[in-house]
């Protein structure tokens, strides 16, 4: 059985969505919340894919583009943090 911290780190396959968890590790059960989260994730993935493809077609280094995209995600700020 996976620990809750391990569950959070699971890498998703290309068309799969994660099981969304609360900060306490419980599953988010509201269907509308899950729908919004999955739509946001799909939109983000599509935009990131487009950015990667554009950069590679323009001769940029793929690894650098991936690092920049990861840096953007890593630098996101939670404005609701208590």
Beta strands, then each sheet from edge to edge (+ up, - down):
end
